[in-house]
Amino acid sequence: MIQRLKGKAAIITGGAQGIGGATARRLAAEGAQVLIVDTDAELALANVKCITDAGGSAAHMTGDVSKEETAEGMVSEAMSRFGRLDILVQNAFGLSSDTFGGGAVEMQLQTWREVMDLLTGALFLGAKYGVPAMEASGPSEEFDAEVLAEHGLHRGDPPPAGVGRIINMSSVHGLLQAAGILAYEAGKSAAIGMTRQMAIDYGPKGITVNAIAPGHILTEKIQKMWEEEGNEEGYRLFEIQYPVRRLGRLADIASAVAFLSTDEASFITGVCLPVDGGLSIQLQENIVMEMKDYIQQNPGIKSHFDSWGEGSQRK
Ligand SMILES: NC(=O)c1ccc[n+]([C@@H]2O[C@H](COP(=O)([O-])OP(=O)(O)OC[C@H]3O[C@@H](n4cnc5c(N)ncnc54)[C@H](O)[C@@H]3O)[C@@H](O)[C@H]2O)c1
């Protein structure tokens, strides 16, 4: 694999498994040293072993990234272990029925606070400690500031480009809203707004801040949920909703994060990149009509979404 991230150091929150796990493996395969921060120590260690067995460089730290001491601790751990910080992937999320908590009427205030602490508070805390560390690290290698100057592409002082990359994991749920899961939808929408705001604040320091909005990604957990709760007809219904006629793979997201982490992406900031096979560009009223025949022909459709957002399903 091309070593586009050689010499860079990265933190990946929720990097023990799923999207974060695959992202940690991908960034390491491209040459970055990675620190996995996760509440699940056992799986984090297993992913570290997977990376080091493949010749990469990785370590892990156990902690809840919605807590300030974890955010501060992970940045100082990366700085003392790797001597620098270049990439911060803010991805952690705990999938459970509690984290979905219902709509406004069903939602408990405590659940709301916990979910928002993780989906938004952790992004703020990661940046609070990560940005100064990226600034202190400076560019990992000669960036193309001189090339820009040679071509007369800037008139003032060379921009401090290539200093850092923050990538916040949003979702198609940040772009479009679903019934019965207020906190998740609010948190993933806020991640996009926070990304834009931080991109403005930290662009002048040479730090880009972008978000990714994955569609339905077949993580280890989601594969298992499909096996236990879904059926073939339900799976196919999901697939045919995607213009590319398939669900997402871990590698689809990991490769997008890797690209946004490179110097090649230095002029991209404040965007939310949907990596969703076109799911979010479709007009709903048309797609519902397209699905109508399939649903009528397959009345036994089951998906693992059936029990999510219960209590506020549309009738
Ligand atoms: N899988 C999808 O289809 C999908 C789609 C869109 C967006 N996303 C987003 O991508 C991210 C990863 O999702 P996933 O499906 O890979 O999840 P996952 O459950 O497979 O992995 C999440 C990891 O985060 C860790 N984690 C949970 N809470 C934590 C905390 N407070 N502090 C530190 N670590 C914590 C978990 O232990 C786990 O290892 C999430 O932000 C999720 O909302 C996922």
The ligand as a MOL file (V3000), in Angstrom:
LIG
                    3D

  0  0  0     0  0            999 V3000
M  V30 BEGIN CTAB
M  V30 COUNTS 44 48 0 0 0
M  V30 BEGIN ATOM
M  V30 1 N -22.1500 1.3520 11.0230 0
M  V30 2 C -22.9160 2.1960 10.3650 0
M  V30 3 O -23.7510 1.7970 9.5230 0
M  V30 4 C -22.7830 3.6800 10.6040 0
M  V30 5 C -23.4650 4.5300 9.7230 0
M  V30 6 C -23.3390 5.8920 9.9040 0
M  V30 7 C -22.5510 6.4010 10.9080 0
M  V30 8 N -21.8970 5.5420 11.7470 0 CHG=1
M  V30 9 C -21.0660 6.1340 12.7800 0
M  V30 10 O -19.7620 5.5990 12.7010 0
M  V30 11 C -19.1980 5.5210 14.0020 0
M  V30 12 C -18.7480 4.1090 14.2820 0
M  V30 13 O -19.8670 3.2550 14.1830 0
M  V30 14 P -19.7080 1.6810 14.1500 0
M  V30 15 O -20.9610 1.1590 13.5370 0
M  V30 16 O -18.4000 1.3250 13.5790 0 CHG=-1
M  V30 17 O -19.7560 1.3600 15.7110 0
M  V30 18 P -19.2610 0.0710 16.5430 0
M  V30 19 O -20.2370 -0.0750 17.6360 0
M  V30 20 O -19.0020 -1.0770 15.6310 0
M  V30 21 O -17.8640 0.5760 17.1410 0
M  V30 22 C -17.8590 1.6950 17.9780 0
M  V30 23 C -16.6760 1.6140 18.9060 0
M  V30 24 O -16.7260 2.7770 19.7510 0
M  V30 25 C -16.4420 2.3830 21.0870 0
M  V30 26 N -17.0550 3.3500 22.0000 0
M  V30 27 C -18.3730 3.4960 22.2810 0
M  V30 28 N -18.5570 4.4940 23.1620 0
M  V30 29 C -17.3240 4.9750 23.4550 0
M  V30 30 C -16.8660 6.0150 24.2800 0
M  V30 31 N -17.7240 6.7530 25.0070 0
M  V30 32 N -15.5410 6.2620 24.3570 0
M  V30 33 C -14.6700 5.5050 23.6310 0
M  V30 34 N -15.0470 4.5090 22.8130 0
M  V30 35 C -16.3600 4.2460 22.7240 0
M  V30 36 C -17.0360 0.9930 21.2060 0
M  V30 37 O -16.4590 0.2570 22.2810 0
M  V30 38 C -16.7090 0.4020 19.8460 0
M  V30 39 O -15.4630 -0.2550 19.8470 0
M  V30 40 C -20.2810 6.0200 14.9640 0
M  V30 41 O -20.0490 7.3970 15.2200 0
M  V30 42 C -21.5560 5.8180 14.1900 0
M  V30 43 O -22.5750 6.6890 14.6060 0
M  V30 44 C -21.9960 4.1840 11.6080 0
M  V30 END ATOM
M  V30 BEGIN BOND
M  V30 1 1 1 2
M  V30 2 2 2 3
M  V30 3 1 2 4
M  V30 4 1 4 5
M  V30 5 2 4 44
M  V30 6 2 5 6
M  V30 7 1 6 7
M  V30 8 2 7 8
M  V30 9 1 8 9
M  V30 10 1 8 44
M  V30 11 1 9 10
M  V30 12 1 9 42
M  V30 13 1 10 11
M  V30 14 1 11 12
M  V30 15 1 11 40
M  V30 16 1 12 13
M  V30 17 1 13 14
M  V30 18 2 14 15
M  V30 19 1 14 16
M  V30 20 1 14 17
M  V30 21 1 17 18
M  V30 22 2 18 19
M  V30 23 1 18 20
M  V30 24 1 18 21
M  V30 25 1 21 22
M  V30 26 1 22 23
M  V30 27 1 23 24
M  V30 28 1 23 38
M  V30 29 1 24 25
M  V30 30 1 25 26
M  V30 31 1 25 36
M  V30 32 1 26 27
M  V30 33 1 26 35
M  V30 34 2 27 28
M  V30 35 1 28 29
M  V30 36 1 29 30
M  V30 37 2 29 35
M  V30 38 1 30 31
M  V30 39 2 30 32
M  V30 40 1 32 33
M  V30 41 2 33 34
M  V30 42 1 34 35
M  V30 43 1 36 37
M  V30 44 1 36 38
M  V30 45 1 38 39
M  V30 46 1 40 41
M  V30 47 1 40 42
M  V30 48 1 42 43
M  V30 END BOND
M  V30 END CTAB
M  END
